[in-house]
Amino acid sequence: MWSILYGFFAAWRFRDYKPLPVTFGRAKKWIEQFQPRDRKAAGLLLEKVVYLSEKRTRSILVQQNSALMDRLAEAGLPPNKLVYVQVHDAGSSSGVMLNILRDAAGLDRLGCHLIDAHNSLELIKVTNEVGEGAVIYVDDFVGTGNQFCQERNFVAQNIVGTFSEFLLVPCICEEGLSRVAKEGVEAVAGHVHSKAERPLHDHSHVMDRDSKRRLREVCTEISAKMGLGYDRLATMVILYRNAPNTVPSLFRGSPNQDPFAGLFPRWKDLPIPPHL
């Protein structure tokens, strides 16, 4: 019963997940990997997923950016004083998010500056010409905040002038929010992912004790080191482009999806096609 019920639920709700489409058949098989006594709990865990579809991601970026631009305009900073920065390598989630925002909000038409953080000479040139304004980093998800802060510290060395710094992101964990703030960067997010809303996290009481214990055991069986995700964050946010490495392993599955097939494998978790 639970496999059929959650099979339909997952196939409808997560239908645009990119690495591997979520179909009724895949969702049904995912549930059936659990022992019968754990299937209801696995389904209830699935209901707690915060899913950011492509449409929702675009909407959050545009809305949060619009609100931020209004704030900055009131502070005397027009669009040509705003420098949007891609903080990871080309093709990364940061670059994709910036491209989505550029097209949806017409950033280039408004006169905003868009720069790759690794293009140090361009960043120095533009910030020197602008003189004062705001640097806006764009990404899709922030967990601990450590990776972003490493990138940001590199970028900060090449900012010439007086600039406020912001991080525009659809979702950020509460750990990342405090970490980013310590660097003097204000996060502007559509959703702040608290520890309390993550059923398998140490600080959460969303799920009953026995169900939580059993599902955590399953996670450890799948991956002894990453059972609850990177740094044991046990996050429940899934983005249409990829699952963060902070999600429990029962969502990602085993490497190459064997023996446990995840419902939201990351690109790197999938088997390499035999013709490659």
Rosetta blueprint (number, residue, H / E / L):
1 M L
2 W H
3 S H
4 I H
5 L H
6 Y H
7 G H
8 F H
9 F H
10 A H
11 A H
12 W H
13 R H
14 F L
15 R L
16 D L
17 Y L
18 K L
19 P L
20 L L
21 P L
22 V L
23 T L
24 F H
25 G H
26 R H
27 A H
28 K H
29 K H
30 W H
31 I H
32 E H
33 Q L
34 F L
35 Q L
36 P H
37 R H
38 D H
39 R H
40 K H
41 A H
42 A H
43 G H
44 L H
45 L H
46 L H
47 E H
48 K L
49 V L
50 V E
51 Y E
52 L E
53 S L
54 E H
55 K H
56 R H
57 T H
58 R H
59 S H
60 I H
61 L H
62 V H
63 Q H
64 Q H
65 N H
66 S H
67 A H
68 L H
69 M H
70 D H
71 R H
72 L H
73 A H
74 E H
75 A L
76 G L
77 L L
78 P L
79 P H
80 N H
81 K H
82 L E
83 V E
84 Y E
85 V E
86 Q E
87 V L
88 H L
89 D L
90 A L
91 G L
92 S L
93 S H
94 S H
95 G H
96 V H
97 M H
98 L H
99 N H
100 I H
101 L H
102 R H
103 D H
104 A H
105 A H
106 G L
107 L H
108 D H
109 R H
110 L H
111 G L
112 C L
113 H E
114 L E
115 I E
116 D E
117 A L
118 H L
119 N L
120 S H
121 L H
122 E H
123 L H
124 I H
125 K H
126 V H
127 T H
128 N H
129 E H
130 V H
131 G L
132 E E
133 G E
134 A E
135 V E
136 I E
137 Y E
138 V E
139 D L
140 D L
141 F E
142 V E
143 G L
144 T L
145 G L
146 N H
147 Q H
148 F H
149 C H
150 Q H
151 E H
152 R H
153 N H
154 F H
155 V H
156 A H
157 Q L
158 N L
159 I L
160 V L
161 G L
162 T E
163 F E
164 S E
165 E E
166 F E
167 L E
168 L E
169 V E
170 P E
171 C E
172 I E
173 C E
174 E H
175 E H
176 G H
177 L H
178 S H
179 R H
180 V H
181 A H
182 K H
183 E L
184 G L
185 V E
186 E E
187 A E
188 V E
189 A E
190 G E
191 H E
192 V E
193 H E
194 S L
195 K H
196 A H
197 E H
198 R L
199 P L
200 L L
201 H L
202 D L
203 H L
204 S L
205 H L
206 V L
207 M L
208 D L
209 R H
210 D H
211 S H
212 K H
213 R H
214 R H
215 L H
216 R H
217 E H
218 V H
219 C H
220 T H
221 E H
222 I H
223 S L
224 A L
225 K L
226 M L
227 G L
228 L L
229 G L
230 Y H
231 D H
232 R H
233 L L
234 A L
235 T L
236 M L
237 V E
238 I E
239 L E
240 Y L
241 R L
242 N E
243 A L
244 P L
245 N L
246 T L
247 V L
248 P L
249 S H
250 L H
251 F H
252 R H
253 G E
254 S L
255 P H
256 N H
257 Q H
258 D L
259 P L
260 F L
261 A E
262 G L
263 L L
264 F L
265 P L
266 R L
267 W H
268 K H
269 D H
270 L L
271 P L
272 I L
273 P L
274 P L
275 H L
276 L L
